[in-house]
Amino acid sequence: MHSILIIGCGSIGERHLRCFQKTGRSTVSVCDANARLLEEVSRRYNAPAFGTLNEAMLAQRFDAWVICTPAHTHLSIARDGAAQGAALLIEKPLSVTLEGVEETREAIAKSGRFTAVAYVYHCFPWLVAAREFLQDGTYGRPLHVSVVAGQHFPTFRPAYRDIYYARHESGGGAIQDAITHIINAVEWLVGPVTRLFCDAAHQQLEGVTVEDTVNITARHGSLLASYAMTQFQAANEAIFEIHCEQGSVKIESHAQRWATMKLGGTEWTWHATKPLERDDLFIAQANAFLDGMEGKDCGLCTFDEAVQTLRCNRAALDSCATGLPILLS
């Protein structure tokens, strides 16, 4: 059994706690400075609780830390975990700036322990299957990607006004909180963004001023891409289309399915996957992380892949602020 410390027991921390417990492969403790929240979560899941990270470190040496605090604290906590010899699962986005990235990379390399970043789309079976199809090269080289996605954010995160989401400095706004998942997934499918232009605005969400609507035009090398997202729309949907030399691939993440259409075809050939609940995806991520700790291939987002997506987040925010396209070296 692997000993796991969940750091931060807000919404995503509680989900990780619950889902690591459900793997049957780990013992899970939780740490949070909010005494009331910590007591509630600890009691609900019968998990040992620590009010501070120092208290947790004095109690025992954990095999892994799962970092679920606001994004601006991720890297400093990761360095502490690496110094303790812990494997690391870091929530997305990796950070809000590039400051501390190199020091963290060095600390992880020195520890020699497995590290991943929790871009959970890497565990969506329909995305994994579509990626394998694209990598087989059946339809040739991908040339264009379009993604249209969004949801009614207050329905899913009613406390959005009072959490990290309300401020860019703590990882908030649609760019860092939502479309970052999409960009990371597309980079995993077709390669890294090399240039982008972003237009974003606060259109509707009450009680915040960060952007809730994003349009991005990008290049992934020679491939062109477009991204559109709102966080106030009625439908909870994410639709990807990847157009290649000899055919197209479509992914409907909300419907848990993907499809192919060969050039000259007139209908999509759909590939359904076993219906999954949201926790099932995070249990899969937890199991994949434990596999990575054991030296097995797991497919999770690497530290360097997350750094690349962090650079996209920063470029999108900079482009929106300046009105200019940004070249990612």
Backbone bond lengths (Angstrom), bond angles and torsions (degrees), N, CA, C in turn:
res aa  C-N    CA-C-N  psi(-1)  N-CA   C-N-CA  omega(-1)  CA-C   N-CA-C  phi
1 M - - - 1.471 - - 1.530 109.34 -
2 H 1.327 115.30 135.59 1.459 121.07 178.42 1.525 109.16 -92.55
3 S 1.321 117.00 135.60 1.468 120.67 176.59 1.525 109.06 -89.20
4 I 1.333 115.68 124.15 1.460 122.60 -173.79 1.523 109.15 -119.70
5 L 1.329 116.43 133.90 1.460 121.86 173.93 1.523 108.71 -111.68
6 I 1.333 116.74 118.18 1.457 122.38 174.52 1.523 107.59 -90.05
7 I 1.325 117.02 120.80 1.461 121.68 -177.95 1.522 108.15 -105.80
8 G 1.327 115.44 107.95 1.456 121.81 -174.91 1.511 109.76 101.36
9 C 1.336 118.12 115.87 1.465 119.84 -175.69 1.521 111.62 -117.95
10 G 1.339 115.54 40.56 1.453 120.10 167.62 1.517 109.98 -72.97
11 S 1.317 117.26 -157.81 1.463 121.71 -174.20 1.527 112.17 -56.60
12 I 1.334 117.17 -51.12 1.466 119.35 -176.39 1.523 110.82 -74.89
13 G 1.316 118.26 -33.53 1.464 120.27 176.79 1.510 111.70 -63.82
14 E 1.326 116.21 -42.40 1.465 120.06 177.38 1.525 110.84 -62.71
15 R 1.342 116.78 -39.26 1.461 119.12 178.60 1.524 110.82 -63.61
16 H 1.336 116.82 -45.00 1.469 119.74 177.89 1.526 110.80 -60.82
17 L 1.322 117.17 -42.96 1.465 120.84 178.57 1.522 110.30 -56.88
18 R 1.315 115.68 -51.57 1.467 120.96 -178.29 1.532 111.17 -61.12
19 C 1.325 116.18 -42.04 1.462 119.71 -173.12 1.526 112.24 -78.71
20 F 1.311 118.77 -33.68 1.467 119.46 172.67 1.524 110.33 -65.37
21 Q 1.331 117.42 -38.71 1.468 119.18 176.05 1.526 110.75 -59.71
22 K 1.328 117.13 -38.75 1.465 121.02 -175.66 1.521 113.03 -73.04
23 T 1.342 118.45 -12.30 1.471 119.15 175.70 1.517 111.71 -68.79
24 G 1.332 116.78 -25.91 1.458 120.11 -174.94 1.517 113.25 70.51
25 R 1.324 116.39 12.43 1.471 121.31 -176.05 1.523 112.17 -117.94
26 S 1.332 118.00 6.99 1.459 119.13 -173.27 1.519 111.10 -150.69
27 T 1.309 114.99 153.54 1.463 122.35 166.88 1.525 106.53 -104.46
28 V 1.324 117.08 136.02 1.459 121.01 -168.32 1.521 110.84 -124.28
29 S 1.338 115.02 130.28 1.463 122.90 172.69 1.521 108.36 -117.84
30 V 1.325 115.93 164.33 1.454 119.90 -176.31 1.520 110.40 -134.62
31 C 1.333 115.35 148.56 1.463 121.58 -178.29 1.523 108.68 -135.41
32 D 1.331 116.79 133.03 1.468 120.91 176.41 1.527 109.12 -161.75
33 A 1.334 116.14 144.17 1.467 120.79 -179.95 1.518 112.31 -78.41
34 N 1.331 117.59 -16.54 1.461 121.73 178.84 1.527 108.30 -83.04
35 A 1.329 116.12 102.16 1.469 121.11 -171.31 1.529 112.02 -61.59
36 R 1.339 117.61 -41.40 1.460 120.08 -178.51 1.522 110.91 -65.65
37 L 1.324 116.89 -47.22 1.454 120.86 179.55 1.522 110.92 -63.72
38 L 1.321 116.81 -42.43 1.459 121.41 179.71 1.524 110.82 -59.32
39 E 1.332 116.73 -44.32 1.462 120.63 -178.35 1.525 110.42 -64.95
40 E 1.336 116.69 -41.28 1.467 120.29 -179.61 1.525 111.59 -63.58
41 V 1.342 115.98 -47.52 1.461 119.98 -177.24 1.525 110.77 -69.05
42 S 1.316 116.38 -41.62 1.460 120.75 179.12 1.524 111.06 -59.90
43 R 1.323 116.67 -43.63 1.470 120.80 179.79 1.526 110.99 -67.89
44 R 1.346 116.41 -41.07 1.461 120.43 -176.33 1.523 111.76 -62.18
45 Y 1.345 116.31 -36.09 1.469 120.07 -174.94 1.529 112.90 -112.68
46 N 1.336 116.11 6.85 1.464 120.54 179.50 1.533 110.32 52.40
47 A 1.336 115.43 48.49 1.464 121.59 -177.27 1.520 109.98 -111.33
48 P 1.329 118.28 135.43 1.460 120.32 173.83 1.525 110.67 -55.24
49 A 1.335 116.49 141.97 1.461 120.89 -172.31 1.526 111.03 -126.24
50 F 1.339 114.92 145.23 1.460 122.40 178.09 1.520 108.79 -134.19
51 G 1.346 115.82 132.87 1.453 120.70 -177.84 1.507 114.24 -78.93
52 T 1.347 117.09 -20.52 1.461 121.02 177.68 1.523 109.15 -139.25
53 L 1.318 115.01 158.91 1.457 119.84 177.41 1.520 110.78 -66.25
54 N 1.317 116.99 -37.99 1.471 120.13 177.69 1.518 111.37 -60.32
55 E 1.333 116.15 -41.08 1.465 120.42 177.71 1.527 110.77 -61.31
56 A 1.333 116.41 -41.55 1.462 120.39 179.39 1.523 110.87 -65.71
57 M 1.328 116.84 -42.44 1.470 120.41 -178.62 1.519 111.50 -66.86
58 L 1.332 117.24 -33.89 1.461 120.26 177.74 1.532 111.23 -71.26
59 A 1.325 116.72 -29.46 1.461 120.81 -176.33 1.516 111.71 -71.71
60 Q 1.343 117.25 -42.94 1.458 120.35 -179.10 1.527 110.40 -167.34
61 R 1.312 115.96 166.13 1.458 121.79 174.30 1.528 107.91 -97.15
62 F 1.315 116.57 111.46 1.462 121.90 -176.95 1.527 110.31 -82.98
63 D 1.324 115.23 147.14 1.460 120.07 177.76 1.526 111.54 -69.45
64 A 1.336 116.80 -31.43 1.466 120.06 -177.34 1.514 110.59 -150.69
65 W 1.335 114.75 148.07 1.463 122.50 172.22 1.521 108.20 -112.25
66 V 1.331 116.55 135.93 1.464 122.49 172.81 1.527 106.42 -111.96
67 I 1.323 116.62 111.89 1.469 122.55 -168.50 1.525 109.15 -95.51
68 C 1.335 116.09 109.60 1.462 122.82 -173.98 1.528 111.84 -123.02
69 T 1.302 116.82 26.66 1.458 123.06 177.84 1.524 109.58 -85.61
70 P 1.350 119.60 172.76 1.470 120.15 175.30 1.524 111.96 -55.17
71 A 1.326 115.55 148.84 1.471 121.49 -166.97 1.525 113.92 -59.71
72 H 1.331 117.70 -30.71 1.467 118.76 -176.94 1.529 112.35 -70.32
73 T 1.342 118.08 -10.78 1.464 121.35 178.65 1.529 113.10 -101.46
74 H 1.324 117.87 -6.37 1.468 120.96 -171.31 1.522 113.39 -57.77
75 L 1.324 116.88 -48.89 1.463 119.36 -170.75 1.527 112.30 -69.53
76 S 1.317 117.79 -40.26 1.470 118.96 179.94 1.520 110.48 -65.54
77 I 1.331 117.57 -39.75 1.466 120.25 177.42 1.530 109.77 -67.21
78 A 1.329 117.06 -39.01 1.469 120.28 178.64 1.524 110.69 -60.68
79 R 1.317 117.26 -40.00 1.478 119.42 178.75 1.526 110.40 -64.63
80 D 1.329 117.23 -39.81 1.467 120.32 176.62 1.528 110.54 -62.57
81 G 1.331 115.93 -41.68 1.459 119.39 179.35 1.516 112.15 -65.35
82 A 1.324 116.39 -41.54 1.463 120.17 178.00 1.521 110.52 -61.84
83 A 1.334 116.60 -40.71 1.468 120.40 178.63 1.521 111.61 -63.44
84 Q 1.348 116.45 -27.59 1.467 121.36 177.64 1.527 112.32 -84.52
85 G 1.337 116.79 -2.87 1.459 120.45 -179.02 1.502 114.05 78.12
86 A 1.332 117.54 24.20 1.459 121.37 -178.74 1.524 110.84 -92.47
87 A 1.326 116.87 142.41 1.459 120.56 164.54 1.522 107.50 -67.49
88 L 1.339 117.09 155.50 1.462 120.65 -171.95 1.525 111.42 -130.18
89 L 1.326 115.95 130.47 1.460 122.27 165.23 1.516 105.79 -117.72
90 I 1.338 116.44 113.62 1.459 122.68 -172.65 1.523 108.52 -107.07
91 E 1.329 116.58 127.03 1.460 119.15 177.96 1.529 110.53 -64.21
92 K 1.334 114.94 156.81 1.457 120.84 177.72 1.538 109.20 -85.33
93 P 1.341 119.28 158.14 1.460 124.77 -15.60 1.520 109.69 -69.19
94 L 1.320 116.37 162.27 1.456 120.25 -176.47 1.523 111.50 -56.87
95 S 1.320 116.81 -39.50 1.459 122.52 178.78 1.516 107.55 -164.15
96 V 1.334 116.38 -171.30 1.464 120.62 176.24 1.521 111.74 -112.71
97 T 1.322 117.61 -10.64 1.461 122.90 173.39 1.527 107.59 -140.74
98 L 1.329 115.77 171.34 1.466 120.71 177.00 1.527 112.14 -85.90
99 E 1.314 116.52 -3.83 1.463 119.87 179.33 1.531 109.99 -64.49
100 G 1.314 116.68 128.16 1.458 121.80 179.31 1.515 114.63 91.13
101 V 1.331 117.52 -4.89 1.468 119.74 -178.24 1.520 111.43 -64.59
102 E 1.329 117.48 -48.33 1.470 120.01 -176.81 1.516 111.40 -66.10
103 E 1.335 117.20 -40.35 1.461 119.55 177.44 1.529 111.39 -62.41
104 T 1.319 115.69 -37.66 1.463 119.76 179.26 1.518 110.59 -69.82
105 R 1.324 116.90 -41.77 1.466 120.41 177.55 1.538 109.96 -58.85
106 E 1.320 116.85 -43.09 1.468 120.56 179.04 1.522 111.51 -64.72
107 A 1.332 117.10 -41.45 1.467 120.52 179.48 1.522 111.32 -63.63
108 I 1.328 116.73 -40.07 1.468 120.83 178.61 1.526 110.44 -66.17
109 A 1.341 115.82 -43.30 1.467 119.53 179.19 1.529 110.60 -61.84
110 K 1.304 116.24 -39.94 1.472 120.50 -179.86 1.528 111.14 -66.16
111 S 1.329 116.68 -38.00 1.466 119.55 -178.81 1.521 111.51 -71.10
112 G 1.326 116.71 -31.62 1.458 120.92 -178.45 1.518 114.15 72.15
113 R 1.333 117.39 11.14 1.469 120.84 -177.32 1.521 111.12 -95.23
114 F 1.321 115.51 154.41 1.456 121.69 -178.32 1.531 110.48 -65.51
115 T 1.325 115.55 137.42 1.464 121.72 178.94 1.522 109.28 -136.32
116 A 1.336 116.23 137.72 1.467 121.94 176.35 1.519 108.37 -144.22
117 V 1.330 115.02 162.32 1.463 121.49 177.87 1.521 107.83 -117.77
118 A 1.334 116.51 139.04 1.468 122.05 -164.74 1.533 112.80 -85.03
119 Y 1.325 116.31 56.74 1.463 120.83 166.98 1.530 106.58 -82.87
120 V 1.335 115.30 94.40 1.461 121.34 -165.97 1.526 113.01 -69.56
121 Y 1.351 118.93 -14.56 1.459 119.73 176.53 1.530 111.87 -56.59
122 H 1.325 117.90 -24.83 1.468 121.51 177.59 1.523 111.61 -62.66
123 C 1.329 117.25 -14.33 1.468 121.41 -179.77 1.524 112.73 -108.42
124 F 1.331 117.51 10.05 1.463 120.65 176.71 1.528 108.11 -82.41
125 P 1.335 119.51 115.63 1.468 120.62 -175.72 1.524 113.45 -56.40
126 W 1.339 117.72 -37.39 1.468 120.42 -179.34 1.525 111.53 -67.79
127 L 1.320 117.51 -32.45 1.461 120.48 177.12 1.529 110.52 -74.94
128 V 1.329 116.02 -40.34 1.464 120.60 178.03 1.521 110.34 -60.88
129 A 1.341 116.91 -44.79 1.463 120.81 -178.71 1.525 111.17 -65.34
130 A 1.331 117.26 -42.75 1.460 120.39 178.24 1.522 111.04 -63.60
131 R 1.316 117.05 -38.70 1.473 120.75 178.32 1.528 110.80 -63.35
132 E 1.326 116.73 -43.89 1.467 119.95 179.01 1.528 110.48 -61.67
133 F 1.338 116.72 -39.49 1.469 120.56 178.40 1.530 110.29 -63.56
134 L 1.314 117.23 -45.25 1.461 120.82 179.84 1.522 111.10 -62.83
135 Q 1.332 115.79 -40.13 1.469 119.15 -178.52 1.521 111.92 -70.42
136 D 1.329 117.50 -24.69 1.469 120.16 175.64 1.526 112.05 -66.01
137 G 1.334 116.69 -22.58 1.456 120.45 176.96 1.512 115.08 78.70
138 T 1.339 117.80 16.13 1.465 121.32 -177.84 1.530 111.81 -56.73
139 Y 1.317 116.89 -38.91 1.463 121.34 -178.76 1.530 112.67 -101.14
140 G 1.314 117.03 9.85 1.456 120.04 179.96 1.522 112.45 80.79
141 R 1.314 114.71 -158.85 1.461 121.24 -172.05 1.536 111.05 -77.86
142 P 1.349 118.18 132.91 1.467 120.35 172.43 1.525 110.70 -65.44
143 L 1.340 116.26 136.06 1.459 121.67 -176.22 1.532 112.79 -118.21
144 H 1.324 117.08 -27.98 1.463 119.95 -177.15 1.523 109.97 -151.91
145 V 1.329 115.43 141.09 1.470 122.25 176.64 1.522 108.10 -128.62
146 S 1.321 116.03 138.06 1.468 120.04 169.62 1.518 108.52 -131.65
147 V 1.326 115.55 140.83 1.459 121.28 178.55 1.521 108.38 -133.55
148 V 1.326 115.71 130.15 1.460 122.38 172.72 1.524 106.60 -123.72
149 A 1.329 116.28 123.16 1.461 119.38 -173.09 1.519 110.43 -149.10
150 G 1.313 115.74 161.59 1.456 120.37 175.59 1.514 112.05 162.10
151 Q 1.312 114.86 178.25 1.455 122.14 -179.54 1.524 107.82 -165.21
152 H 1.331 116.23 172.54 1.457 120.70 170.93 1.526 106.70 -90.66
153 F 1.321 115.36 93.19 1.463 121.89 -170.08 1.531 113.17 -56.23
154 P 1.336 119.73 -41.65 1.468 118.49 -179.53 1.521 114.17 -60.52
155 T 1.324 117.17 -25.92 1.463 119.94 177.21 1.522 110.81 -66.71
156 F 1.332 116.19 -39.53 1.458 120.73 -175.22 1.529 112.42 -90.73
157 R 1.320 117.42 -29.27 1.467 121.16 179.10 1.521 109.30 -132.85
158 P 1.324 117.71 72.76 1.471 120.38 -175.52 1.523 114.11 -60.18
159 A 1.332 118.07 -21.04 1.466 120.93 -179.47 1.530 112.23 -92.74
160 Y 1.327 117.62 17.20 1.469 120.67 -172.29 1.525 113.46 -55.17
161 R 1.335 117.72 -30.42 1.468 120.52 -178.27 1.519 112.41 -67.23
162 D 1.325 116.70 -25.56 1.467 121.83 -168.76 1.526 113.72 -108.21
163 I 1.351 116.65 5.68 1.458 119.74 -177.70 1.525 109.85 -118.38
164 Y 1.320 116.52 -170.64 1.463 122.56 -178.09 1.528 112.61 -51.83
165 Y 1.340 117.34 -28.28 1.463 121.33 -172.90 1.528 113.10 -57.97
166 A 1.313 118.02 -26.72 1.468 121.80 -172.22 1.529 113.07 -73.44
167 R 1.336 118.36 -11.33 1.467 120.30 -174.70 1.524 110.69 -135.61
168 H 1.328 116.20 134.30 1.464 119.75 174.43 1.524 111.36 -59.38
169 E 1.325 116.83 -35.57 1.462 120.90 -174.78 1.517 113.27 -63.39
170 S 1.317 117.97 -22.46 1.465 121.20 178.94 1.529 112.72 -108.76
171 G 1.347 115.99 11.09 1.459 119.79 176.27 1.507 114.44 101.26
172 G 1.340 117.32 14.86 1.446 120.97 -176.15 1.515 114.20 -86.33
173 G 1.341 114.28 179.39 1.452 122.25 -176.89 1.514 111.81 87.44
174 A 1.333 115.91 158.22 1.463 120.83 -174.86 1.522 112.81 -64.62
175 I 1.332 117.74 -30.62 1.471 119.35 -178.27 1.517 110.63 -65.69
176 Q 1.322 116.90 -51.33 1.468 120.35 -174.39 1.518 112.75 -82.14
177 D 1.336 117.42 -25.54 1.455 119.61 -174.16 1.525 113.64 -96.69
178 A 1.343 117.24 -31.10 1.462 119.21 -169.92 1.523 113.26 -122.22
179 I 1.330 117.05 -59.17 1.462 117.96 -175.30 1.526 111.28 -69.90
180 T 1.335 116.99 -16.31 1.469 119.91 174.52 1.524 111.24 -59.26
181 H 1.358 117.56 -35.38 1.471 121.27 175.74 1.528 110.34 -60.35
182 I 1.337 115.13 -44.29 1.459 120.60 -176.43 1.517 111.01 -67.17
183 I 1.326 116.29 -46.11 1.468 119.90 -179.53 1.522 110.52 -62.50
184 N 1.332 116.90 -44.04 1.462 119.51 178.52 1.522 111.12 -60.72
185 A 1.334 117.03 -40.01 1.462 120.31 179.36 1.525 111.08 -64.60
186 V 1.335 117.33 -44.06 1.463 119.73 -179.50 1.526 110.87 -67.89
187 E 1.318 117.29 -37.55 1.468 119.13 175.43 1.527 110.26 -61.65
188 W 1.310 117.22 -35.59 1.469 121.57 177.33 1.525 110.53 -68.48
189 L 1.326 116.76 -33.27 1.467 120.91 -179.26 1.522 112.74 -77.03
190 V 1.350 117.28 -43.40 1.472 119.45 -168.14 1.528 114.51 -130.08
191 G 1.333 118.77 -1.76 1.453 120.16 179.19 1.516 112.60 110.90
192 P 1.337 117.34 168.41 1.463 121.96 -170.08 1.528 114.77 -71.94
193 V 1.319 114.85 150.10 1.461 122.12 171.50 1.532 108.58 -66.58
194 T 1.340 115.88 135.24 1.469 120.68 178.04 1.527 112.48 -114.88
195 R 1.336 117.16 -16.23 1.465 121.15 -179.76 1.515 107.40 -160.18
196 L 1.354 117.41 141.60 1.456 118.74 177.15 1.520 111.47 -151.40
197 F 1.327 114.14 155.66 1.458 123.35 170.06 1.522 106.89 -128.54
198 C 1.322 116.15 131.91 1.458 121.01 -175.35 1.518 110.93 -126.33
199 D 1.327 115.89 134.46 1.454 122.98 169.17 1.522 106.29 -122.19
200 A 1.314 116.96 124.76 1.462 121.04 -177.09 1.521 108.94 -144.76
201 A 1.333 115.65 155.66 1.459 119.90 -178.10 1.519 110.69 -159.70
202 H 1.334 114.37 159.28 1.458 120.48 168.54 1.518 107.13 -86.57
203 Q 1.328 116.74 116.22 1.454 121.68 -174.79 1.526 113.73 -107.91
204 Q 1.348 116.59 -35.98 1.466 115.45 -171.62 1.516 116.14 -149.22
205 L 1.319 120.58 -36.50 1.464 120.74 -171.46 1.525 111.13 -54.47
206 E 1.321 116.27 126.04 1.457 121.31 -177.86 1.527 111.19 -78.55
207 G 1.326 115.62 144.02 1.449 121.17 172.02 1.506 115.79 87.27
208 V 1.337 118.42 0.12 1.462 122.19 176.12 1.526 108.70 -136.01
209 T 1.326 115.76 164.33 1.468 120.92 176.91 1.526 111.97 -118.49
210 V 1.337 118.54 -7.30 1.465 120.59 178.17 1.521 109.92 -67.52
211 E 1.345 115.51 159.91 1.464 119.95 -177.17 1.532 111.57 -64.72
212 D 1.336 114.66 140.24 1.468 121.11 173.56 1.521 111.18 -119.11
213 T 1.330 117.25 2.63 1.455 123.07 -177.07 1.525 108.40 -139.86
214 V 1.334 117.19 131.83 1.463 121.48 -173.94 1.523 110.34 -139.02
215 N 1.324 116.30 133.41 1.461 123.12 167.10 1.521 107.90 -123.90
216 I 1.326 116.62 129.08 1.466 122.01 179.37 1.519 109.03 -130.31
217 T 1.309 115.51 132.25 1.461 122.49 168.70 1.524 106.79 -110.12
218 A 1.324 117.28 130.20 1.464 119.59 -172.13 1.514 111.96 -141.69
219 R 1.308 113.98 163.25 1.460 122.58 167.02 1.522 108.66 -120.11
220 H 1.322 113.88 136.83 1.465 121.48 169.57 1.532 104.34 -111.95
221 G 1.333 117.28 85.14 1.455 119.32 -169.88 1.518 109.08 65.08
222 S 1.344 117.10 -124.22 1.462 120.86 179.90 1.528 112.70 -84.56
223 L 1.324 117.70 -11.94 1.461 121.90 -179.86 1.529 109.99 -79.04
224 L 1.337 116.69 137.42 1.458 122.12 175.83 1.518 109.85 -98.68
225 A 1.344 115.81 147.24 1.465 119.99 -177.96 1.517 110.58 -144.72
226 S 1.337 115.30 152.31 1.464 121.16 173.09 1.521 108.80 -135.80
227 Y 1.322 115.23 141.86 1.457 122.54 -179.16 1.524 108.62 -129.55
228 A 1.323 117.13 135.66 1.463 121.71 175.19 1.522 108.69 -136.94
229 M 1.340 116.29 133.01 1.465 120.30 -179.41 1.516 110.00 -147.52
230 T 1.343 115.84 139.93 1.461 121.61 166.59 1.524 108.37 -127.41
231 Q 1.327 116.15 155.63 1.458 121.14 177.71 1.534 112.04 -116.04
232 F 1.334 115.70 23.76 1.463 119.15 176.63 1.521 112.27 -133.24
233 Q 1.337 117.44 3.33 1.460 120.45 -176.57 1.521 111.22 -72.00
234 A 1.343 115.14 161.74 1.469 120.22 -178.13 1.522 112.12 -69.59
235 A 1.331 116.73 -43.91 1.469 120.62 -173.00 1.525 111.37 -86.60
236 N 1.327 115.81 139.71 1.466 122.33 171.84 1.517 106.87 -95.32
237 E 1.348 116.82 95.00 1.450 121.56 -172.25 1.527 111.32 -139.84
238 A 1.330 114.90 153.48 1.466 121.92 170.22 1.521 107.44 -146.36
239 I 1.328 115.55 113.02 1.463 121.68 -175.99 1.530 109.03 -120.19
240 F 1.338 115.62 121.32 1.457 123.16 178.64 1.538 108.31 -109.22
241 E 1.314 117.17 136.86 1.465 121.15 169.83 1.526 108.29 -128.88
242 I 1.342 115.44 126.42 1.461 122.19 179.69 1.520 107.28 -118.87
243 H 1.317 116.29 115.25 1.459 121.73 -175.82 1.530 109.48 -103.96
244 C 1.320 115.07 121.67 1.461 122.51 -174.36 1.537 110.40 -111.12
245 E 1.311 116.11 -179.68 1.463 121.33 -177.58 1.532 112.20 -61.80
246 Q 1.337 117.07 -35.23 1.467 120.13 -173.07 1.526 113.47 -122.32
247 G 1.308 117.66 13.06 1.459 119.39 179.97 1.515 111.66 166.31
248 S 1.312 115.48 -178.81 1.463 121.33 -175.72 1.530 110.70 -130.01
249 V 1.328 114.47 153.92 1.463 123.05 176.26 1.522 107.98 -125.03
250 K 1.320 116.29 135.32 1.467 121.48 176.74 1.518 108.90 -122.68
251 I 1.328 115.39 139.70 1.463 121.77 175.73 1.519 107.75 -124.74
252 E 1.325 117.07 123.48 1.459 122.02 172.42 1.526 107.15 -110.26
253 S 1.319 114.67 92.44 1.458 118.73 -172.64 1.523 111.92 -64.64
254 H 1.316 117.06 -37.14 1.462 120.26 -179.51 1.528 111.52 -65.13
255 A 1.356 116.84 -27.49 1.461 121.54 178.78 1.527 112.37 -95.73
256 Q 1.344 116.49 -0.08 1.458 122.75 178.02 1.525 111.53 56.17
257 R 1.337 115.96 47.87 1.457 119.74 -179.68 1.531 110.15 -150.85
258 W 1.349 115.07 163.49 1.459 120.72 176.30 1.524 108.54 -142.56
259 A 1.332 116.25 162.88 1.459 119.80 -172.75 1.520 110.75 -146.79
260 T 1.325 114.76 160.83 1.457 122.01 176.42 1.529 109.23 -129.46
261 M 1.335 115.26 152.30 1.461 121.16 172.44 1.527 107.74 -146.43
262 K 1.322 116.28 114.85 1.453 121.57 178.63 1.522 109.93 -71.53
263 L 1.332 116.33 147.59 1.455 120.98 178.05 1.529 109.60 -52.34
264 G 1.324 116.25 129.13 1.463 121.60 -176.07 1.510 113.86 96.41
265 G 1.332 116.75 -12.11 1.457 120.83 178.74 1.519 111.56 -75.16
266 T 1.308 116.24 168.86 1.464 121.27 179.82 1.524 113.38 -125.91
267 E 1.332 117.56 -9.09 1.459 120.62 -179.33 1.526 110.16 -138.26
268 W 1.327 114.83 148.43 1.457 120.17 175.03 1.525 110.20 -74.10
269 T 1.323 115.61 141.69 1.464 121.68 169.01 1.518 107.31 -99.60
270 W 1.340 115.97 111.03 1.462 120.19 -172.78 1.531 111.51 -89.41
271 H 1.316 114.87 143.98 1.462 122.97 177.14 1.521 106.89 -121.78
272 A 1.300 116.11 105.34 1.464 120.88 -179.37 1.524 110.01 -84.25
273 T 1.296 116.48 155.01 1.462 122.17 174.45 1.523 108.63 -120.50
274 K 1.301 115.82 163.98 1.457 120.37 178.85 1.527 109.75 -58.53
275 P 1.343 118.70 129.22 1.471 120.73 -179.59 1.532 110.86 -58.01
276 L 1.327 115.27 134.02 1.453 120.83 -177.53 1.520 110.51 -128.01
277 E 1.323 115.97 144.26 1.457 121.50 169.95 1.526 108.58 -83.22
278 R 1.345 115.73 163.18 1.475 118.59 -176.43 1.530 111.67 -59.82
279 D 1.319 117.71 -41.48 1.465 119.57 178.79 1.523 111.96 -60.44
280 D 1.335 117.95 -32.23 1.464 120.66 -179.83 1.529 110.83 -57.19
281 L 1.336 116.68 -37.33 1.460 121.16 -179.04 1.520 111.18 -69.12
282 F 1.327 116.19 -36.50 1.460 119.86 179.58 1.532 111.37 -78.94
283 I 1.324 117.43 -28.86 1.469 119.57 171.10 1.523 109.14 -65.44
284 A 1.328 117.20 -41.53 1.471 120.82 176.41 1.523 110.43 -60.83
285 Q 1.336 116.71 -40.84 1.465 119.76 177.94 1.524 111.04 -64.66
286 A 1.321 116.89 -42.72 1.465 120.53 178.53 1.525 110.87 -61.57
287 N 1.331 116.88 -44.93 1.467 119.75 177.54 1.520 111.63 -63.33
288 A 1.342 116.63 -39.51 1.466 119.81 178.07 1.521 110.87 -63.31
289 F 1.324 117.02 -40.30 1.467 120.15 177.87 1.525 110.71 -63.54
290 L 1.331 117.52 -43.91 1.459 120.70 177.70 1.532 110.53 -62.39
291 D 1.347 116.60 -37.54 1.463 120.00 174.96 1.527 110.48 -60.98
292 G 1.331 116.45 -45.00 1.456 120.08 178.43 1.515 112.07 -60.40
293 M 1.326 117.09 -39.89 1.460 121.04 176.35 1.528 111.17 -60.12
294 E 1.336 116.24 -30.97 1.466 121.39 -178.65 1.521 112.98 -90.34
295 G 1.339 115.69 8.50 1.463 120.28 175.73 1.509 115.04 85.29
296 K 1.329 117.46 12.55 1.458 121.26 -179.48 1.528 110.10 -94.94
297 D 1.342 116.57 155.82 1.460 121.21 172.69 1.521 108.51 -65.25
298 C 1.351 115.43 138.13 1.471 116.71 -175.92 1.521 114.06 -136.67
299 G 1.324 119.61 -18.16 1.457 121.65 175.48 1.510 115.69 78.88
300 L 1.336 118.46 3.83 1.460 119.79 179.93 1.523 111.08 -72.21
301 C 1.329 115.39 161.26 1.464 121.12 178.51 1.518 109.89 -64.68
302 T 1.320 116.53 128.39 1.456 121.09 179.69 1.529 110.75 -81.36
303 F 1.314 115.66 166.94 1.465 120.94 176.74 1.516 110.05 -58.60
304 D 1.330 117.51 -46.29 1.465 120.24 -177.41 1.526 111.71 -66.93
305 E 1.325 118.29 -37.04 1.470 120.15 175.30 1.523 110.75 -63.14
306 A 1.321 116.52 -38.65 1.464 120.18 178.86 1.523 111.59 -69.60
307 V 1.339 117.39 -34.08 1.471 120.28 174.82 1.527 109.60 -61.72
308 Q 1.336 116.52 -43.35 1.462 120.24 178.37 1.532 110.86 -60.12
309 T 1.333 117.56 -43.68 1.465 120.19 178.63 1.520 111.02 -67.60
310 L 1.323 117.88 -35.06 1.466 121.18 174.13 1.527 110.22 -60.01
311 R 1.314 117.16 -41.09 1.460 120.70 177.62 1.526 110.84 -63.25
312 C 1.331 117.06 -35.54 1.470 120.37 174.35 1.520 111.64 -65.80
313 N 1.337 116.78 -43.06 1.466 119.88 176.79 1.522 110.82 -55.92
314 R 1.339 115.07 -48.60 1.467 119.73 -178.81 1.524 110.78 -64.00
315 A 1.328 117.45 -41.61 1.460 120.94 179.94 1.530 110.54 -63.68
316 A 1.339 117.45 -39.98 1.464 120.74 179.61 1.526 110.57 -63.95
317 L 1.321 117.41 -44.41 1.464 120.94 178.42 1.523 110.87 -64.59
318 D 1.327 117.01 -41.79 1.472 121.05 179.43 1.527 110.94 -66.21
319 S 1.326 116.91 -41.14 1.453 120.93 179.82 1.528 110.13 -64.32
320 C 1.316 116.40 -42.66 1.460 120.20 178.77 1.520 111.17 -62.32
321 A 1.330 116.58 -38.78 1.463 120.75 -178.32 1.518 112.69 -72.25
322 T 1.341 117.36 -34.61 1.455 121.16 -174.25 1.526 113.70 -99.66
323 G 1.331 116.57 -17.93 1.461 119.78 -175.11 1.517 113.31 74.48
324 L 1.322 116.72 18.05 1.462 121.29 -175.89 1.527 111.49 -120.50
325 P 1.322 118.29 150.94 1.467 119.82 170.58 1.526 110.64 -68.90
326 I 1.330 115.91 151.90 1.474 121.76 -179.09 1.523 108.69 -120.04
327 L 1.327 115.16 130.24 1.458 121.85 174.91 1.508 109.29 -92.82
328 L 1.335 117.04 124.45 1.461 121.24 176.05 1.515 107.68 -95.55
329 S 1.330 116.53 116.73 1.474 120.77 -175.05 1.507 109.68 -67.53
